Amino acid sequence: MNIYTLRFPDDGNAGALRLDFGAEDAADALVTAHRKALDVRSARAAELWQGGRKLCTIRHAANGPESGPKSLRFQSA
């Protein structure tokens, strides 16, 4: 099992947050990171790291509240 880190940068309101978790591979880590990002701080971007390597940035779509459910998006590092 590999260790991955989900980092929420300090946005001036809630402070920085770091969550470490285990996953079999990067694909499993991405699925887990999406879930954790939604559960922990759904309105903020998060970065997925493996050691010193940034894998991607996870963001929510910029839809208004009237647009229905928001989906998660990720941007490759």
Secondary structure, 3 states (H helix, E strand, C coil): CEEEEEEECCCCCCCCEEEEEEECCHHHHHHHHHHHHHHHCCCCCEEEEECCEEEEEEEECCCCHHHCCCCEEEEEC
